[in-house]
Amino acid sequence: MDPLTIGITLAAKYAPDIIRYFSGDKAGDVASKVIDIAQVVTGTATPDEAAAALELDPVKAIEFRTAVMADEQVIEQMYLADTQSARNRD
């Protein structure tokens, strides 16, 4: 599965509050950040392994959601930078 799809799937399932950041040119960056967080929390090497680990371990799923919430400011800054660059262009 491609990183954008995995990132959106993880966010939708475990941290739906951040779905709004998956738009524009930075959607891939947001997905990568979400995947990175999942891999760190689960201790896995690939996005697919991280998704599977979160599915199997509810404690890890809660840790993932907590970590995403902690990094939400970084994710929001990526989104706002994309929005700002679009406004500057127009």
BAKEPA-546102 format. One record per atom (N, C-alpha, C, O, CB): x negated, y, z; atom name; residue number from 0. Coordinates in pm, 1 decimal. Each point is the difference from the previous one (the first is absolute). Glycine has a CB too. Layout:
N
<dovex <X Y Z> 'CA' NUM>
...
//
This chain:
90
<dovex <-84.1 -117.0 0.0> 'N' 0>
<dovex <84.1 117.0 0.0> 'CA' 0>
<dovex <-89.3 124.2 0.0> 'C' 0>
<dovex <-107.3 -0.4 60.3> 'O' 0>
<dovex <292.6 -124.5 61.4> 'CB' 0>
<dovex <-141.3 230.3 -188.8> 'N' 1>
<dovex <-82.7 120.8 -6.5> 'CA' 1>
<dovex <7.8 78.5 131.9> 'C' 1>
<dovex <98.0 -12.5 73.5> 'O' 1>
<dovex <-61.2 23.6 -323.8> 'CB' 1>
<dovex <-139.1 69.1 280.3> 'N' 2>
<dovex <-6.0 70.3 128.4> 'CA' 2>
<dovex <119.3 92.9 25.4> 'C' 2>
<dovex <46.6 10.1 113.5> 'O' 2>
<dovex <-292.8 -23.3 -131.8> 'CB' 2>
<dovex <295.3 80.3 -84.3> 'N' 3>
<dovex <112.4 90.5 20.7> 'CA' 3>
<dovex <122.2 -77.1 47.9> 'C' 3>
<dovex <68.2 42.9 93.1> 'O' 3>
<dovex <-158.1 110.7 -270.1> 'CB' 3>
<dovex <117.6 -266.5 114.3> 'N' 4>
<dovex <114.2 -81.7 39.3> 'CA' 4>
<dovex <-16.8 -53.0 141.9> 'C' 4>
<dovex <94.7 1.4 78.7> 'O' 4>
<dovex <-59.3 -64.3 -318.2> 'CB' 4>
<dovex <-154.9 16.5 272.3> 'N' 5>
<dovex <-24.9 -51.4 135.0> 'CA' 5>
<dovex <15.0 112.1 102.8> 'C' 5>
<dovex <62.6 -18.9 104.2> 'O' 5>
<dovex <-218.9 -156.2 -197.7> 'CB' 5>
<dovex <98.8 291.2 63.8> 'N' 6>
<dovex <9.0 113.5 92.2> 'CA' 6>
<dovex <143.5 42.6 25.0> 'C' 6>
<dovex <38.8 24.3 114.3> 'O' 6>
<dovex <-261.2 50.2 -193.2> 'CB' 6>
<dovex <301.4 -65.3 -27.1> 'N' 7>
<dovex <140.4 38.0 14.1> 'CA' 7>
<dovex <76.0 -106.7 78.0> 'C' 7>
<dovex <82.2 32.5 85.7> 'O' 7>
<dovex <-93.5 95.9 -302.1> 'CB' 7>
<dovex <-15.4 -254.9 187.6> 'N' 8>
<dovex <67.3 -109.2 69.0> 'CA' 8>
<dovex <-31.4 2.0 149.8> 'C' 8>
<dovex <90.0 -14.5 82.7> 'O' 8>
<dovex <-99.4 -121.9 -293.4> 'CB' 8>
<dovex <-117.8 154.2 245.0> 'N' 9>
<dovex <-38.7 6.0 140.9> 'CA' 9>
<dovex <66.1 119.0 69.1> 'C' 9>
<dovex <51.6 -12.7 111.1> 'O' 9>
<dovex <-270.6 -97.4 -166.6> 'CB' 9>
<dovex <217.0 225.1 -10.3> 'N' 10>
<dovex <60.5 118.7 59.5> 'CA' 10>
<dovex <150.4 -17.9 17.5> 'C' 10>
<dovex <55.2 33.7 104.7> 'O' 10>
<dovex <-234.3 107.2 -208.1> 'CB' 10>
<dovex <244.4 -193.3 1.7> 'N' 11>
<dovex <145.5 -17.0 7.1> 'CA' 11>
<dovex <40.0 -95.9 111.5> 'C' 11>
<dovex <99.6 21.0 69.2> 'O' 11>
<dovex <-85.8 24.2 -314.4> 'CB' 11>
<dovex <-91.9 -148.8 261.1> 'N' 12>
<dovex <35.6 -102.6 98.2> 'CA' 12>
<dovex <-37.6 37.6 143.3> 'C' 12>
<dovex <76.2 -25.6 93.2> 'O' 12>
<dovex <-105.2 -141.9 -272.9> 'CB' 12>
<dovex <-88.5 228.3 197.1> 'N' 13>
<dovex <-52.4 21.7 134.5> 'CA' 13>
<dovex <-8.1 146.5 42.8> 'C' 13>
<dovex <-5.1 28.2 119.7> 'O' 13>
<dovex <-121.4 -234.7 -153.0> 'CB' 13>
<dovex <125.3 298.8 -60.4> 'N' 14>
<dovex <-11.1 142.1 33.6> 'CA' 14>
<dovex <81.3 83.7 -99.2> 'C' 14>
<dovex <-56.5 79.7 -74.9> 'O' 14>
<dovex <-173.6 -118.3 174.0> 'CB' 14>
<dovex <362.2 20.6 -99.6> 'N' 15>
<dovex <82.8 65.8 -101.7> 'CA' 15>
<dovex <-3.2 152.4 3.8> 'C' 15>
<dovex <37.9 64.7 -97.7> 'O' 15>
<dovex <105.9 -262.1 108.9> 'CB' 15>
<dovex <-187.5 254.6 97.7> 'N' 16>
<dovex <-7.1 145.7 9.0> 'CA' 16>
<dovex <-95.9 61.4 -100.6> 'C' 16>
<dovex <13.8 117.3 -34.8> 'O' 16>
<dovex <41.4 -138.3 273.7> 'CB' 16>
<dovex <-151.6 -55.9 -285.8> 'N' 17>
<dovex <-99.0 58.0 -91.5> 'CA' 17>
<dovex <31.3 -24.8 -147.6> 'C' 17>
<dovex <-79.5 37.7 -86.1> 'O' 17>
<dovex <-88.1 -68.3 265.2> 'CB' 17>
<dovex <279.4 -30.8 -209.8> 'N' 18>
<dovex <35.1 -25.6 -139.6> 'CA' 18>
<dovex <3.9 129.4 -80.1> 'C' 18>
<dovex <-32.3 -0.1 -118.8> 'O' 18>
<dovex <163.4 -200.6 190.1> 'CB' 18>
<dovex <-92.4 309.5 -8.9> 'N' 19>
<dovex <10.9 128.1 -71.4> 'CA' 19>
<dovex <-132.7 47.4 -58.9> 'C' 19>
<dovex <-1.0 85.6 -88.5> 'O' 19>
<dovex <187.3 -26.8 240.8> 'CB' 19>
<dovex <-297.1 -112.8 -105.0> 'N' 20>
<dovex <-130.4 42.5 -50.2> 'CA' 20>
<dovex <-43.1 -74.5 -126.8> 'C' 20>
<dovex <-103.6 31.7 -58.4> 'O' 20>
<dovex <42.7 23.4 292.4> 'CB' 20>
<dovex <139.2 -152.7 -275.9> 'N' 21>
<dovex <-34.2 -79.2 -118.1> 'CA' 21>
<dovex <59.4 61.6 -125.8> 'C' 21>
<dovex <86.7 -59.0 -64.4> 'O' 21>
<dovex <-97.2 -146.8 206.4> 'CB' 21>
<dovex <-36.4 323.2 -175.8> 'N' 22>
<dovex <44.4 63.3 -123.8> 'CA' 22>
<dovex <-115.2 83.1 -54.8> 'C' 22>
<dovex <-93.1 34.8 72.6> 'O' 22>
<dovex <335.4 -29.5 5.6> 'CB' 22>
<dovex <-235.0 25.4 -205.0> 'N' 23>
<dovex <-102.3 83.2 -61.0> 'CA' 23>
<dovex <-129.9 -73.1 -25.6> 'C' 23>
<dovex <-8.2 -122.6 7.6> 'O' 23>
<dovex <111.8 313.5 103.7> 'CB' 23>
<dovex <-204.0 -112.4 -141.7> 'N' 24>
<dovex <-130.3 -54.6 -36.7> 'CA' 24>
<dovex <-72.8 -67.2 115.8> 'C' 24>
<dovex <-87.7 -83.4 -22.4> 'O' 24>
<dovex <74.5 259.5 -149.1> 'CB' 24>
<dovex <47.7 -141.6 292.7> 'N' 25>
<dovex <-69.3 -54.2 117.3> 'CA' 25>
<dovex <63.7 -127.7 54.1> 'C' 25>
<dovex <-44.5 -50.4 103.2> 'O' 25>
<dovex <-22.8 281.8 -48.1> 'CB' 25>
<dovex <168.9 -284.9 -120.4> 'N' 26>
<dovex <66.6 -121.3 48.7> 'CA' 26>
<dovex <-99.7 -115.0 14.6> 'C' 26>
<dovex <6.3 -76.5 96.2> 'O' 26>
<dovex <207.5 150.7 -206.1> 'CB' 26>
<dovex <-304.5 -85.7 15.5> 'N' 27>
<dovex <-102.0 -104.6 8.1> 'CA' 27>
<dovex <-92.5 18.8 118.6> 'C' 27>
<dovex <-40.4 -97.0 64.0> 'O' 27>
<dovex <51.8 74.7 -309.8> 'CB' 27>
<dovex <-45.3 148.5 275.3> 'N' 28>
<dovex <-85.3 28.3 115.3> 'CA' 28>
<dovex <71.9 -33.4 130.8> 'C' 28>
<dovex <-59.8 -53.8 93.1> 'O' 28>
<dovex <-55.5 234.6 -224.3> 'CB' 28>
<dovex <243.4 -148.2 136.5> 'N' 29>
<dovex <78.9 -31.3 119.1> 'CA' 29>
<dovex <7.9 -151.4 17.2> 'C' 29>
<dovex <-16.4 -51.6 110.6> 'O' 29>
<dovex <151.1 264.8 -137.6> 'CB' 29>
<dovex <-109.5 -284.0 -83.0> 'N' 30>
<dovex <7.5 -146.8 5.5> 'CA' 30>
<dovex <-132.7 -57.9 48.1> 'C' 30>
<dovex <-1.4 -92.3 81.4> 'O' 30>
<dovex <170.8 91.7 -268.4> 'CB' 30>
<dovex <-279.8 53.6 137.7> 'N' 31>
<dovex <-131.8 -48.3 42.1> 'CA' 31>
<dovex <-22.0 22.5 148.6> 'C' 31>
<dovex <-55.2 -85.8 68.8> 'O' 31>
<dovex <-33.2 132.4 -297.3> 'CB' 31>
<dovex <131.8 69.0 278.3> 'N' 32>
<dovex <-15.4 30.0 142.6> 'CA' 32>
<dovex <82.5 -97.3 83.9> 'C' 32>
<dovex <-47.5 -49.9 102.0> 'O' 32>
<dovex <7.3 292.9 -156.1> 'CB' 32>
<dovex <164.0 -270.1 11.2> 'N' 33>
<dovex <86.2 -92.5 72.8> 'CA' 33>
<dovex <-61.6 -139.5 0.2> 'C' 33>
<dovex <0.6 -68.3 102.4> 'O' 33>
<dovex <202.4 204.4 -164.6> 'CB' 33>
<dovex <-256.0 -178.1 -52.1> 'N' 34>
<dovex <-64.2 -131.8 -9.4> 'CA' 34>
<dovex <-124.0 -5.8 88.7> 'C' 34>
<dovex <-23.0 -99.7 68.5> 'O' 34>
<dovex <109.0 73.8 -303.7> 'CB' 34>
<dovex <-165.0 131.5 234.2> 'N' 35>
<dovex <-119.3 4.5 85.6> 'CA' 35>
<dovex <37.6 -16.8 147.0> 'C' 35>
<dovex <-64.5 -74.4 74.0> 'O' 35>
<dovex <-48.9 223.7 -241.2> 'CB' 35>
<dovex <218.0 -79.5 207.8> 'N' 36>
<dovex <45.7 -11.0 138.5> 'CA' 36>
<dovex <42.6 -143.8 29.4> 'C' 36>
<dovex <-35.0 -55.3 104.3> 'O' 36>
<dovex <109.5 297.0 -106.4> 'CB' 36>
<dovex <0.4 -301.4 -88.9> 'N' 37>
<dovex <46.4 -138.3 19.4> 'CA' 37>
<dovex <-117.0 -96.8 11.4> 'C' 37>
<dovex <1.3 -89.9 84.1> 'O' 37>
<dovex <207.2 144.1 -211.1> 'CB' 37>
<dovex <-309.6 -36.2 42.6> 'N' 38>
<dovex <-115.2 -89.1 3.5> 'CA' 38>
<dovex <-79.8 16.2 129.5> 'C' 38>
<dovex <-48.8 -98.5 55.4> 'O' 38>
<dovex <38.8 108.2 -305.1> 'CB' 38>
<dovex <-3.2 112.4 297.3> 'N' 39>
<dovex <-72.2 22.2 125.4> 'CA' 39>
<dovex <76.1 -63.6 116.3> 'C' 39>
<dovex <-58.9 -68.5 83.7> 'O' 39>
<dovex <-37.8 283.7 -174.9> 'CB' 39>
<dovex <226.3 -192.2 95.8> 'N' 40>
<dovex <81.6 -53.8 109.3> 'CA' 40>
<dovex <-0.9 -152.1 1.0> 'C' 40>
<dovex <-9.8 -62.5 105.6> 'O' 40>
<dovex <154.2 265.3 -117.7> 'CB' 40>
<dovex <-134.0 -261.8 -106.9> 'N' 41>
<dovex <9.2 -146.0 -8.0> 'CA' 41>
<dovex <-136.2 -68.2 -7.4> 'C' 41>
<dovex <-9.6 -120.7 22.2> 'O' 41>
<dovex <227.8 149.5 -134.8> 'CB' 41>
<dovex <-323.1 46.4 81.9> 'N' 42>
<dovex <-132.5 -59.8 -12.6> 'CA' 42>
<dovex <-14.5 -86.2 -124.0> 'C' 42>
<dovex <-77.0 -96.1 -0.9> 'O' 42>
<dovex <61.0 100.2 246.4> 'CB' 42>
<dovex <89.6 29.8 -349.8> 'N' 43>
<dovex <-3.8 -78.2 -123.8> 'CA' 43>
<dovex <-80.5 71.3 -107.3> 'C' 43>
<dovex <-31.8 118.3 11.6> 'O' 43>
<dovex <253.9 -216.8 45.2> 'CB' 43>
<dovex <-254.5 23.5 -161.8> 'N' 44>
<dovex <-86.5 53.1 -105.6> 'CA' 44>
<dovex <75.3 50.3 -121.7> 'C' 44>
<dovex <-53.7 80.5 -76.0> 'O' 44>
<dovex <-118.2 -235.4 154.9> 'CB' 44>
<dovex <293.4 110.1 -99.3> 'N' 45>
<dovex <74.2 40.9 -119.7> 'CA' 45>
<dovex <137.8 53.3 38.8> 'C' 45>
<dovex <51.5 -32.5 107.0> 'O' 45>
<dovex <-175.3 -139.2 -244.8> 'CB' 45>
<dovex <183.3 253.6 50.6> 'N' 46>
<dovex <134.5 50.3 27.9> 'CA' 46>
<dovex <103.8 -111.2 15.0> 'C' 46>
<dovex <87.4 8.0 86.3> 'O' 46>
<dovex <-148.4 197.0 -211.1> 'CB' 46>
<dovex <51.8 -308.4 41.3> 'N' 47>
<dovex <94.6 -110.6 9.6> 'CA' 47>
<dovex <-11.9 -73.3 133.4> 'C' 47>
<dovex <100.9 -37.9 59.3> 'O' 47>
<dovex <-110.7 13.8 -307.4> 'CB' 47>
<dovex <-112.5 4.3 295.1> 'N' 48>
<dovex <-20.7 -64.3 129.6> 'CA' 48>
<dovex <55.9 86.8 113.0> 'C' 48>
<dovex <58.4 -51.1 95.5> 'O' 48>
<dovex <-264.2 -63.2 -185.6> 'CB' 48>
<dovex <187.3 245.6 78.2> 'N' 49>
<dovex <51.7 91.0 102.2> 'CA' 49>
<dovex <152.3 -6.1 5.8> 'C' 49>
<dovex <58.7 -4.8 108.1> 'O' 49>
<dovex <-257.2 154.8 -141.6> 'CB' 49>
<dovex <261.4 -149.8 -82.9> 'N' 50>
<dovex <146.8 -7.9 -4.7> 'CA' 50>
<dovex <49.0 -130.3 62.1> 'C' 50>
<dovex <97.1 -0.8 75.7> 'O' 50>
<dovex <-95.8 142.6 -283.2> 'CB' 50>
<dovex <-68.6 -251.2 175.3> 'N' 51>
<dovex <38.8 -130.3 55.5> 'CA' 51>
<dovex <-19.7 -2.9 151.5> 'C' 51>
<dovex <83.7 -53.5 72.8> 'O' 51>
<dovex <-145.5 -56.6 -290.4> 'CB' 51>
<dovex <-48.1 167.2 264.7> 'N' 52>
<dovex <-27.2 1.5 144.1> 'CA' 52>
<dovex <104.9 82.0 74.7> 'C' 52>
<dovex <43.3 -39.1 108.4> 'O' 52>
<dovex <-288.4 13.5 -155.6> 'CB' 52>
<dovex <286.0 138.1 -9.2> 'N' 53>
<dovex <103.1 81.0 63.8> 'CA' 53>
<dovex <133.5 -73.1 3.1> 'C' 53>
<dovex <76.5 12.1 95.6> 'O' 53>
<dovex <-195.0 194.4 -171.1> 'CB' 53>
<dovex <145.1 -281.7 -28.9> 'N' 54>
<dovex <123.6 -77.6 -7.2> 'CA' 54>
<dovex <5.2 -107.1 108.7> 'C' 54>
<dovex <106.1 -27.6 55.8> 'O' 54>
<dovex <-97.6 70.1 -302.1> 'CB' 54>
<dovex <-122.3 -101.6 275.4> 'N' 55>
<dovex <-5.9 -111.4 94.6> 'CA' 55>
<dovex <-13.2 42.1 146.1> 'C' 55>
<dovex <35.2 -76.3 89.9> 'O' 55>
<dovex <-136.4 -54.2 -271.3> 'CB' 55>
<dovex <51.5 249.9 205.4> 'N' 56>
<dovex <-30.8 40.7 137.1> 'CA' 56>
<dovex <72.3 130.3 35.9> 'C' 56>
<dovex <-43.6 107.6 -40.9> 'O' 56>
<dovex <-180.9 -221.0 22.9> 'CB' 56>
<dovex <332.5 105.2 92.7> 'N' 57>
<dovex <74.8 120.9 35.2> 'CA' 57>
<dovex <-81.0 100.2 83.2> 'C' 57>
<dovex <24.9 120.3 -7.1> 'O' 57>
<dovex <180.4 -258.9 -0.4> 'CB' 57>
<dovex <-300.1 90.6 84.7> 'N' 58>
<dovex <-84.4 89.9 78.9> 'CA' 58>
<dovex <-87.5 82.9 -94.1> 'C' 58>
<dovex <-15.4 120.7 18.4> 'O' 58>
<dovex <14.8 -283.8 176.5> 'CB' 58>
<dovex <-56.1 97.4 -295.1> 'N' 59>
<dovex <-80.9 72.2 -98.9> 'CA' 59>
<dovex <85.9 99.6 -77.4> 'C' 59>
<dovex <-46.4 108.8 -34.0> 'O' 59>
<dovex <-107.0 -307.1 13.9> 'CB' 59>
<dovex <277.9 161.5 -7.5> 'N' 60>
<dovex <90.7 90.5 -70.5> 'CA' 60>
<dovex <23.5 127.1 80.8> 'C' 60>
<dovex <3.2 109.9 -55.4> 'O' 60>
<dovex <106.9 -306.8 -54.4> 'CB' 60>
<dovex <-93.6 181.5 240.7> 'N' 61>
<dovex <17.4 116.3 86.7> 'CA' 61>
<dovex <-128.5 82.5 5.6> 'C' 61>
<dovex <4.9 122.9 -3.3> 'O' 61>
<dovex <165.0 -249.3 139.3> 'CB' 61>
<dovex <-283.5 59.6 -127.7> 'N' 62>
<dovex <-129.2 70.3 -1.2> 'CA' 62>
<dovex <-17.3 76.9 -130.9> 'C' 62>
<dovex <-49.8 112.6 -0.2> 'O' 62>
<dovex <-49.9 -289.5 150.3> 'CB' 62>
<dovex <141.0 115.8 -261.2> 'N' 63>
<dovex <-9.0 66.7 -130.1> 'CA' 63>
<dovex <86.2 126.1 -1.2> 'C' 63>
<dovex <-45.8 106.6 -41.1> 'O' 63>
<dovex <3.0 -328.4 -71.1> 'CB' 63>
<dovex <165.8 209.5 156.7> 'N' 64>
<dovex <89.6 116.1 2.5> 'CA' 64>
<dovex <-58.5 111.1 86.7> 'C' 64>
<dovex <5.4 117.3 -36.8> 'O' 64>
<dovex <192.6 -268.5 2.2> 'CB' 64>
<dovex <-253.3 114.6 148.6> 'N' 65>
<dovex <-61.4 98.3 89.8> 'CA' 65>
<dovex <-119.3 67.6 -67.7> 'C' 65>
<dovex <-16.5 121.6 10.5> 'O' 65>
<dovex <91.3 -256.6 188.9> 'CB' 65>
<dovex <-157.6 57.1 -268.5> 'N' 66>
<dovex <-116.6 55.6 -69.2> 'CA' 66>
<dovex <41.4 91.7 -114.1> 'C' 66>
<dovex <-62.8 103.5 -22.3> 'O' 66>
<dovex <-67.2 -307.4 83.2> 'CB' 66>
<dovex <234.7 167.0 -133.1> 'N' 67>
<dovex <50.1 86.0 -108.1> 'CA' 67>
<dovex <49.8 131.6 58.2> 'C' 67>
<dovex <-27.2 106.9 -54.6> 'O' 67>
<dovex <91.2 -309.3 -83.0> 'CB' 67>
<dovex <8.3 194.4 247.8> 'N' 68>
<dovex <50.0 121.8 63.6> 'CA' 68>
<dovex <-115.8 88.1 46.4> 'C' 68>
<dovex <7.9 122.6 -8.2> 'O' 68>
<dovex <199.2 -245.7 80.6> 'CB' 68>
<dovex <-312.3 62.3 -24.8> 'N' 69>
<dovex <-116.6 76.2 44.1> 'CA' 69>
<dovex <-68.3 69.7 -117.3> 'C' 69>
<dovex <-54.2 109.3 16.1> 'O' 69>
<dovex <23.2 -270.7 172.5> 'CB' 69>
<dovex <33.3 99.3 -305.9> 'N' 70>
<dovex <-64.1 57.0 -118.5> 'CA' 70>
<dovex <98.7 73.1 -90.8> 'C' 70>
<dovex <-35.2 37.3 -111.9> 'O' 70>
<dovex <-132.9 -219.6 124.3> 'CB' 70>
<dovex <290.1 203.1 34.1> 'N' 71>
<dovex <100.2 63.5 -85.7> 'CA' 71>
<dovex <-41.5 140.0 -43.0> 'C' 71>
<dovex <34.7 43.8 -109.7> 'O' 71>
<dovex <140.1 -177.6 224.4> 'CB' 71>
<dovex <-247.9 203.7 -30.4> 'N' 72>
<dovex <-45.5 134.0 -36.8> 'CA' 72>
<dovex <-91.9 -5.6 -121.7> 'C' 72>
<dovex <10.1 84.4 -89.0> 'O' 72>
<dovex <9.4 -12.2 329.0> 'CB' 72>
<dovex <-108.1 -169.6 -244.8> 'N' 73>
<dovex <-89.7 -16.1 -114.4> 'CA' 73>
<dovex <81.6 -32.3 -125.5> 'C' 73>
<dovex <-25.6 54.5 -107.4> 'O' 73>
<dovex <-160.9 -133.9 260.3> 'CB' 73>
<dovex <284.4 -9.2 -138.3> 'N' 74>
<dovex <84.8 -37.6 -112.3> 'CA' 74>
<dovex <79.7 120.3 -48.2> 'C' 74>
<dovex <13.5 21.7 -120.5> 'O' 74>
<dovex <1.3 -256.7 208.0> 'CB' 74>
<dovex <37.6 313.0 5.9> 'N' 75>
<dovex <77.0 118.0 -38.2> 'CA' 75>
<dovex <-87.9 102.9 -70.7> 'C' 75>
<dovex <44.9 65.6 -94.0> 'O' 75>
<dovex <108.5 -105.8 287.9> 'CB' 75>
<dovex <-276.8 54.7 -150.1> 'N' 76>
<dovex <-91.3 93.9 -65.5> 'CA' 76>
<dovex <-27.0 -40.9 -144.2> 'C' 76>
<dovex <-11.7 86.2 -87.1> 'O' 76>
<dovex <-93.2 -36.1 308.6> 'CB' 76>
<dovex <94.8 -181.0 -248.8> 'N' 77>
<dovex <-17.3 -46.4 -137.7> 'CA' 77>
<dovex <121.3 40.0 -84.1> 'C' 77>
<dovex <-14.3 48.2 -112.3> 'O' 77>
<dovex <-127.6 -242.1 192.3> 'CB' 77>
<dovex <258.7 173.9 -25.4> 'N' 78>
<dovex <124.1 33.0 -69.1> 'CA' 78>
<dovex <9.0 150.8 -25.8> 'C' 78>
<dovex <33.9 42.3 -110.6> 'O' 78>
<dovex <78.5 -240.8 218.4> 'CB' 78>
<dovex <-142.3 278.2 -7.2> 'N' 79>
<dovex <9.3 145.1 -14.3> 'CA' 79>
<dovex <-103.4 54.1 -97.8> 'C' 79>
<dovex <27.5 95.9 -72.1> 'O' 79>
<dovex <59.0 -82.9 305.0> 'CB' 79>
<dovex <-203.5 -72.5 -236.1> 'N' 80>
<dovex <-102.0 42.1 -96.0> 'CA' 80>
<dovex <49.0 -23.6 -142.5> 'C' 80>
<dovex <-24.0 82.4 -88.3> 'O' 80>
<dovex <-157.6 -134.2 255.4> 'CB' 80>
<dovex <249.4 -59.0 -189.7> 'N' 81>
<dovex <54.8 -28.5 -131.5> 'CA' 81>
<dovex <109.6 100.1 -35.9> 'C' 81>
<dovex <4.9 49.4 -112.6> 'O' 81>
<dovex <-59.9 -292.4 143.3> 'CB' 81>
<dovex <141.3 272.4 63.8> 'N' 82>
<dovex <108.3 96.1 -23.6> 'CA' 82>
<dovex <-57.3 138.2 -28.4> 'C' 82>
<dovex <46.8 70.3 -89.6> 'O' 82>
<dovex <106.0 -202.9 239.3> 'CB' 82>
<dovex <-252.9 170.7 -74.0> 'N' 83>
<dovex <-60.9 131.6 -18.9> 'CA' 83>
<dovex <-66.6 11.1 -136.3> 'C' 83>
<dovex <12.0 102.8 -66.6> 'O' 83>
<dovex <-47.3 -86.2 312.9> 'CB' 83>
<dovex <-34.7 -121.3 -288.4> 'N' 84>
<dovex <-66.3 5.6 -131.0> 'CA' 84>
<dovex <102.6 10.7 -112.2> 'C' 84>
<dovex <-26.4 63.9 -101.8> 'O' 84>
<dovex <-164.9 -198.8 192.7> 'CB' 84>
<dovex <307.6 73.2 -73.5> 'N' 85>
<dovex <105.7 11.6 -101.0> 'CA' 85>
<dovex <54.8 142.5 -3.2> 'C' 85>
<dovex <27.7 54.2 -107.0> 'O' 85>
<dovex <31.5 -297.4 138.7> 'CB' 85>
<dovex <-44.2 302.0 83.9> 'N' 86>
<dovex <48.6 140.1 4.0> 'CA' 86>
<dovex <-101.1 95.1 -61.9> 'C' 86>
<dovex <37.4 93.0 -71.4> 'O' 86>
<dovex <93.2 -144.7 278.5> 'CB' 86>
<dovex <-257.6 28.9 -180.2> 'N' 87>
<dovex <-103.6 84.5 -59.3> 'CA' 87>
<dovex <-0.8 -11.6 -151.9> 'C' 87>
<dovex <-21.7 98.1 -71.1> 'O' 87>
<dovex <-114.7 -123.5 278.9> 'CB' 87>
<dovex <160.3 -95.6 -255.7> 'N' 88>
<dovex <1.4 -22.7 -144.1> 'CA' 88>
<dovex <114.9 75.8 -66.7> 'C' 88>
<dovex <-16.9 58.2 -107.2> 'O' 88>
<dovex <-86.9 -283.9 144.1> 'CB' 88>
<dovex <220.5 224.4 27.5> 'N' 89>
<dovex <117.3 65.7 -57.4> 'CA' 89>
<dovex <-10.3 149.2 16.9> 'C' 89>
<dovex <89.6 73.2 -42.0> 'O' 89>
<dovex <49.3 -273.8 89.5> 'CB' 89>
//
